[in-house]
Amino acid sequence: MLKGKKIIVGITGSIAAYKAAFLTRLLIREGAEVKVIMTPLAMEFITPVTMATLSGNRVLSDFFHHDDGAWNSHVDLGLWADMLLIAPATANTMAKMAHGIADNLLLTTYLSSRCPVALAPAMDLDMYAHPATRDNIKLLESRGVHIIEPGTGELASGLEGKGRMEEPQVIVDWLNDFFKKKSRFDGQRVLITAGPTYEKIDPVRFIGNHSSGKMGYALARAFAQQGAIVDLISGPTALYLAHPRINLVPVTTAAEMYQAVTTRFQDVDIAVMTAAVADYTPVEPEDQKIKRKVTGFTLQLKATLEIAAEIGRTKRNDQIVVGFALETDHAEENAQKKLLTKNLDLIVLNNLTEPGAGFRTDTNRVTIFGKGNKRADFQLKSKELVAEDIVEEVYHLIRGVSHA
């Protein structure tokens, strides 16, 4: 899977920098094209001559070449690569990445790259376990950065614990698996709904909910990273997402979302309904702001059209529909009932009473139910990783080996 892939190997100032030499040699053997960017401190641990010889390309470190003044364009590097792999990644570099500091060529390339980014951390066990490092890793993961977990063993400090950069062959195996997954949904169209809907009461008020849209946006990115063309139909959110295979369709109301979904559904292979669509909308929204009344007022509501039920009713045998259930009581019973009554293939249950799950969090803990009483339970993790779990279950369902 690595033949012809363009990979930037970023090397930072760690004793594990010597492993980058073995890693680069393995990548070249796999048929990848490798360019190496070293931070200034990395050159204290391994020489640019070694890395240039192994990669077959001039090693980059400064923003320009001192002999002729030629500029090393971080923008061009970011556009060239199929993967930016930083191995080893120090706590210092990860902290700078998390907070947008761009004081060397590797960091500016990271900030301007459009390709997937993977890190192989390397540091002492206490540094790796420190809350600051853990928070930075969590933040980077939430932005879609992949973390290749370090191994456990003897460290340079003489201590024993987690912090060893993963072995080069394991990283190459991870890359092969990543690029294999990247093409899983080539040629397939995926429709995803995300966020809340706002139902107008008057020009300044609406009925809404606390959905942030994070789960739907993470799913859109996860499907797109595996080759799918995604229509992301999103209610109002504060999120930003730019990807060449994601078409963002902004809507506001439940009626607008219903229209956007139903007009596109017959052209897609997979639909994932993550949006928190309003169940009710005002019967007669006011054109003018409703003035405050001491006696209060009565707001008459009517039911909105059920999007998941409609596409479940009209879906073809070759289409897959995934629903979401957010429950506060009788969670599993209600989710499984929704799975059957709305003719869904999978339903993702998250319980609003679970700490760290539900609206406006960066994490989620879900259970995925399938037909025939199948289920798959997952631990609390970032919504980006939850999205990967859901995409994995959809892939297995297509292949007929789903756990749920």
C-alpha positions as CSV (number, residue, x, y, z in Angstrom):
1,M,0.0,0.0,0.0
2,L,3.0,2.4,0.4
3,K,4.2,2.1,-3.2
4,G,4.3,5.6,-4.7
5,K,3.1,7.3,-1.5
6,K,4.7,10.6,-0.7
7,I,5.7,10.7,3.0
8,I,7.3,13.5,4.9
9,V,9.3,12.1,7.9
10,G,9.6,14.7,10.6
11,I,12.4,14.2,13.1
12,T,12.5,16.0,16.4
13,G,15.0,16.2,19.2
14,S,14.8,12.9,21.0
15,I,17.3,10.1,21.6
16,A,14.8,8.0,19.6
17,A,15.8,9.9,16.5
18,Y,18.1,7.0,15.5
19,K,15.0,4.9,14.9
20,A,14.0,7.4,12.1
21,A,16.9,6.0,10.1
22,F,15.6,2.5,10.2
23,L,12.0,3.8,9.6
24,T,13.1,5.7,6.5
25,R,15.0,2.7,5.1
26,L,11.8,0.5,5.5
27,L,9.6,3.1,3.8
28,I,12.0,3.3,0.8
29,R,11.9,-0.5,0.6
30,E,8.1,-0.4,0.6
31,G,8.3,1.9,-2.5
32,A,7.4,5.2,-0.7
33,E,9.0,8.5,-1.7
34,V,10.4,10.1,1.4
35,K,11.4,13.7,2.3
36,V,12.9,14.4,5.7
37,I,12.4,17.5,7.7
38,M,14.5,17.8,10.9
39,T,14.2,20.3,13.7
40,P,17.5,22.0,14.7
41,L,17.7,19.9,17.9
42,A,17.1,16.7,16.0
43,M,20.4,17.2,14.3
44,E,22.2,16.9,17.6
45,F,21.0,13.2,17.7
46,I,21.3,12.1,14.1
47,T,23.1,13.7,11.1
48,P,21.3,15.1,8.0
49,V,23.9,13.2,5.9
50,T,22.6,9.9,7.3
51,M,19.0,10.8,6.5
52,A,19.8,12.3,3.1
53,T,21.6,9.1,2.1
54,L,18.7,6.8,3.3
55,S,15.9,8.9,1.8
56,G,17.6,9.9,-1.4
57,N,16.5,13.5,-0.9
58,R,18.2,16.5,0.5
59,V,17.2,16.9,4.2
60,L,15.3,20.1,5.0
61,S,15.6,22.0,8.3
62,D,15.8,25.8,7.6
63,F,13.3,27.9,5.8
64,F,15.9,28.6,3.1
65,H,19.2,27.2,1.9
66,H,22.1,29.3,3.1
67,D,24.3,28.5,0.1
68,D,22.0,29.9,-2.6
69,G,19.0,31.4,-0.7
70,A,16.5,29.0,-2.2
71,W,13.3,28.9,-0.2
72,N,12.0,25.7,1.3
73,S,8.2,26.2,0.8
74,H,6.3,24.7,3.7
75,V,3.1,25.2,1.7
76,D,4.5,23.2,-1.3
77,L,5.7,20.5,1.1
78,G,2.3,20.2,2.7
79,L,0.6,19.9,-0.7
80,W,3.1,17.4,-1.9
81,A,2.7,14.8,0.9
82,D,0.2,12.0,1.3
83,M,1.2,11.7,4.9
84,L,3.2,13.8,7.4
85,L,4.7,11.4,9.9
86,I,6.6,12.9,12.9
87,A,8.7,10.1,14.4
88,P,9.9,10.7,17.0
89,A,7.5,13.4,18.3
90,T,8.7,15.0,21.5
91,A,6.4,16.6,24.2
92,N,7.8,20.0,23.1
93,T,6.8,19.5,19.5
94,M,3.4,18.2,20.3
95,A,2.8,21.1,22.6
96,K,3.7,23.6,19.9
97,M,1.5,21.8,17.4
98,A,-1.4,21.9,19.8
99,H,-1.1,25.6,20.2
100,G,-0.1,26.7,16.7
101,I,3.5,27.7,17.4
102,A,5.5,27.7,14.1
103,D,9.1,28.4,15.0
104,N,10.7,25.8,12.7
105,L,10.1,24.4,9.2
106,L,8.5,21.2,10.5
107,L,5.9,23.1,12.5
108,T,5.1,25.5,9.7
109,T,4.7,22.5,7.3
110,Y,2.3,20.9,9.8
111,L,0.2,24.0,10.0
112,S,-0.1,24.3,6.3
113,S,-0.4,20.6,5.4
114,R,-3.7,19.2,4.0
115,C,-2.6,15.5,4.2
116,P,-3.2,13.2,7.2
117,V,-0.8,13.7,10.1
118,A,0.6,10.9,12.4
119,L,2.8,11.2,15.4
120,A,4.9,8.6,17.1
121,P,5.6,10.1,20.5
122,A,8.9,9.4,22.4
123,M,9.7,10.7,25.8
124,D,10.2,9.7,29.4
125,L,7.2,8.0,31.2
126,D,6.5,10.9,33.5
127,M,6.5,13.4,30.6
128,Y,4.2,11.2,28.6
129,A,1.8,10.8,31.6
130,H,1.9,14.5,32.6
131,P,-1.5,16.2,32.3
132,A,-0.2,18.8,30.0
133,T,1.1,16.2,27.5
134,R,-2.1,14.2,27.8
135,D,-4.2,17.3,27.2
136,N,-2.1,18.2,24.1
137,I,-2.5,14.7,22.7
138,K,-6.2,14.9,23.3
139,L,-6.4,18.2,21.5
140,L,-4.4,17.0,18.6
141,E,-6.6,13.9,18.3
142,S,-9.7,16.1,18.3
143,R,-8.3,17.8,15.2
144,G,-7.8,14.5,13.4
145,V,-4.1,13.9,14.2
146,H,-3.3,10.2,14.5
147,I,-1.3,9.0,17.5
148,I,0.8,5.9,17.2
149,E,1.0,4.9,20.8
150,P,4.5,4.5,22.3
151,G,5.6,1.2,23.6
152,T,6.5,0.2,27.2
153,G,10.1,-0.7,28.2
154,E,13.4,0.6,29.2
155,L,13.8,4.3,28.6
156,A,16.8,6.5,28.1
157,S,16.5,7.8,31.7
158,G,17.0,4.2,32.9
159,L,13.4,4.1,34.1
160,E,10.9,1.4,32.9
161,G,7.5,2.5,31.5
162,K,5.5,3.8,28.6
163,G,7.2,6.3,26.4
164,R,9.4,4.4,23.9
165,M,8.8,5.4,20.3
166,E,7.1,2.5,18.6
167,E,9.4,0.3,16.5
168,P,9.9,1.2,12.9
169,Q,8.3,-2.0,11.5
170,V,5.2,-1.5,13.6
171,I,4.9,2.1,12.3
172,V,5.3,0.9,8.7
173,D,2.6,-1.7,9.4
174,W,0.4,1.0,10.8
175,L,0.9,3.1,7.6
176,N,0.1,0.2,5.4
177,D,-3.1,-0.4,7.3
178,F,-4.0,3.3,7.2
179,F,-3.6,3.6,3.5
180,K,-5.6,0.4,3.0
181,K,-8.4,1.9,5.0
182,K,-8.1,5.2,3.1
183,S,-9.4,3.6,0.0
184,R,-12.2,1.5,1.6
185,F,-15.0,3.8,0.4
186,D,-13.6,4.9,-2.9
187,G,-16.5,5.7,-5.3
188,Q,-19.1,5.7,-2.6
189,R,-21.3,8.6,-1.7
190,V,-22.2,9.2,2.0
191,L,-24.8,11.5,3.4
192,I,-24.4,12.8,7.0
193,T,-26.6,15.0,9.0
194,A,-25.1,17.0,11.9
195,G,-25.9,19.6,14.5
196,P,-29.2,21.0,15.8
197,T,-32.1,22.6,14.0
198,Y,-33.5,26.0,15.0
199,E,-37.3,26.3,14.8
200,K,-38.4,30.0,14.5
201,I,-40.7,31.4,17.1
202,D,-40.2,35.0,16.0
203,P,-37.3,37.0,14.4
204,V,-35.2,36.7,17.5
205,R,-36.3,33.5,19.3
206,F,-36.2,29.8,18.3
207,I,-36.6,26.3,19.7
208,G,-33.3,24.5,19.6
209,N,-31.1,22.1,21.5
210,H,-27.5,21.8,22.8
211,S,-26.1,19.7,19.9
212,S,-22.6,21.0,18.8
213,G,-22.4,19.0,15.6
214,K,-19.0,17.6,16.6
215,M,-20.0,13.9,16.1
216,G,-21.4,14.5,12.7
217,Y,-18.4,16.5,11.5
218,A,-16.0,13.9,12.9
219,L,-17.9,11.3,10.9
220,A,-17.8,13.3,7.7
221,R,-14.0,13.7,8.1
222,A,-13.6,10.0,8.9
223,F,-15.5,8.8,5.8
224,A,-13.8,11.4,3.5
225,Q,-10.4,10.2,4.8
226,Q,-11.3,6.7,3.6
227,G,-12.2,7.8,0.1
228,A,-15.9,8.6,0.3
229,I,-17.6,11.7,-1.3
230,V,-19.6,13.2,1.6
231,D,-22.6,15.4,1.7
232,L,-22.6,17.0,5.1
233,I,-26.0,18.5,5.8
234,S,-25.5,20.6,8.9
235,G,-27.7,22.7,11.1
236,P,-26.2,25.8,12.8
237,T,-22.8,25.1,14.4
238,A,-19.6,27.0,15.3
239,L,-17.5,24.3,13.5
240,Y,-15.3,24.7,10.5
241,L,-14.5,21.8,8.2
242,A,-12.7,22.0,4.8
243,H,-12.0,18.8,2.9
244,P,-12.0,18.3,-0.9
245,R,-14.4,15.3,-0.6
246,I,-16.8,17.0,1.7
247,N,-19.7,19.1,0.4
248,L,-21.2,21.2,3.2
249,V,-24.9,21.9,2.9
250,P,-26.0,24.4,5.6
251,V,-29.6,24.3,6.8
252,T,-31.4,25.9,9.7
253,T,-34.8,24.2,10.3
254,A,-36.1,20.6,10.5
255,A,-38.0,21.3,7.3
256,E,-34.9,22.4,5.4
257,M,-33.0,19.4,6.7
258,Y,-35.8,17.1,5.6
259,Q,-35.8,18.6,2.1
260,A,-31.9,18.5,1.8
261,V,-31.8,14.8,2.9
262,T,-34.7,13.5,0.9
263,T,-33.7,15.1,-2.4
264,R,-30.2,13.6,-2.1
265,F,-30.9,10.2,-0.5
266,Q,-31.5,8.2,-3.6
267,D,-28.1,9.1,-5.0
268,V,-26.1,7.9,-1.9
269,D,-24.8,4.6,-0.7
270,I,-24.7,5.3,3.0
271,A,-26.6,7.7,5.2
272,V,-25.7,8.5,8.8
273,M,-28.3,10.5,10.8
274,T,-26.4,12.2,13.6
275,A,-28.3,15.5,13.7
276,A,-30.5,16.4,16.7
277,V,-33.6,17.4,14.6
278,A,-36.4,19.2,16.4
279,D,-39.5,17.0,17.0
280,Y,-41.8,20.0,17.1
281,T,-41.9,23.4,15.4
282,P,-44.2,26.4,16.0
283,V,-47.5,26.3,14.1
284,E,-47.4,30.0,13.2
285,P,-44.1,31.8,13.7
286,E,-44.5,35.5,14.3
287,D,-43.1,38.0,11.8
288,Q,-42.5,40.6,14.6
289,K,-40.8,40.1,17.9
290,I,-43.3,38.9,20.5
291,K,-43.5,41.5,23.3
292,R,-43.1,40.4,26.9
293,K,-46.5,39.8,28.6
294,V,-46.9,39.6,32.4
295,T,-49.5,36.8,31.9
296,G,-47.2,34.8,29.7
297,F,-48.3,33.3,26.4
298,T,-49.1,29.9,24.9
299,L,-47.0,28.6,22.0
300,Q,-48.7,26.0,19.8
301,L,-46.5,23.4,18.2
302,K,-46.8,20.8,15.5
303,A,-44.7,17.7,14.8
304,T,-41.9,18.0,12.3
305,L,-41.5,15.4,9.5
306,E,-39.4,12.4,10.6
307,I,-36.3,12.2,8.4
308,A,-34.9,8.9,9.6
309,A,-38.3,7.2,9.3
310,E,-38.7,8.6,5.7
311,I,-35.4,7.4,4.4
312,G,-35.8,4.1,6.2
313,R,-39.1,3.7,4.4
314,T,-37.7,4.5,0.9
315,K,-34.2,2.9,1.2
316,R,-33.1,0.3,-1.3
317,N,-31.6,-3.0,-0.3
318,D,-28.1,-1.8,-1.4
319,Q,-28.3,1.3,0.8
320,I,-27.1,1.5,4.5
321,V,-28.8,3.8,7.0
322,V,-27.3,4.5,10.4
323,G,-29.3,6.3,13.0
324,F,-28.4,7.8,16.4
325,A,-30.3,7.6,19.7
326,L,-29.7,10.0,22.6
327,E,-31.5,8.7,25.6
328,T,-31.9,9.4,29.3
329,D,-34.0,6.4,30.3
330,H,-34.6,2.9,29.0
331,A,-31.8,3.6,26.7
332,E,-31.1,0.2,25.1
333,E,-34.8,-0.6,24.8
334,N,-35.6,2.7,23.1
335,A,-32.6,2.5,20.7
336,Q,-33.4,-1.1,19.6
337,K,-37.1,-0.1,19.1
338,K,-36.0,2.8,16.9
339,L,-33.7,0.5,14.9
340,L,-36.6,-1.7,13.9
341,T,-39.4,0.8,13.5
342,K,-37.4,3.1,11.3
343,N,-35.8,0.3,9.3
344,L,-32.2,1.2,10.1
345,D,-29.2,-1.0,9.6
346,L,-27.3,0.2,12.6
347,I,-28.1,2.6,15.5
348,V,-25.6,4.3,17.7
349,L,-26.7,4.8,21.3
350,N,-25.2,7.4,23.5
351,N,-26.7,8.0,27.0
352,L,-27.0,11.6,28.1
353,T,-26.5,10.5,31.7
354,E,-23.1,9.1,31.0
355,P,-20.2,11.5,32.2
356,G,-18.3,12.7,29.1
357,A,-21.0,11.7,26.6
358,G,-23.7,13.6,24.8
359,F,-24.0,17.2,23.8
360,R,-21.1,19.7,23.8
361,T,-18.4,17.3,24.8
362,D,-15.2,16.3,23.0
363,T,-15.7,12.7,24.0
364,N,-18.4,10.1,23.7
365,R,-19.2,6.6,24.8
366,V,-21.4,4.6,22.5
367,T,-23.0,1.2,21.9
368,I,-23.8,0.2,18.4
369,F,-26.8,-2.1,17.8
370,G,-27.5,-4.0,14.6
371,K,-30.3,-6.3,13.5
372,G,-30.5,-9.7,15.0
373,N,-29.7,-8.5,18.6
374,K,-26.1,-7.7,17.6
375,R,-24.2,-5.1,19.6
376,A,-20.8,-3.6,20.0
377,D,-19.8,-1.7,23.1
378,F,-17.1,1.0,23.2
379,Q,-15.2,2.8,25.9
380,L,-15.2,6.6,26.4
381,K,-13.0,8.2,23.8
382,S,-12.7,11.3,21.6
383,K,-15.5,11.8,19.1
384,E,-12.9,11.5,16.3
385,L,-12.0,8.0,17.5
386,V,-15.7,7.2,18.0
387,A,-16.3,8.2,14.4
388,E,-13.6,5.8,13.3
389,D,-15.3,3.0,15.3
390,I,-18.6,3.8,13.6
391,V,-17.0,3.9,10.1
392,E,-15.3,0.5,10.9
393,E,-18.7,-1.0,11.8
394,V,-20.3,0.3,8.6
395,Y,-17.4,-1.2,6.6
396,H,-17.8,-4.6,8.4
397,L,-21.5,-4.4,7.7
398,I,-20.9,-4.0,4.0
399,R,-18.6,-7.0,4.1
400,G,-21.1,-9.0,6.1
401,V,-18.9,-9.3,9.3
402,S,-20.3,-6.6,11.5
403,H,-20.1,-6.9,15.2
404,A,-23.3,-5.0,15.6
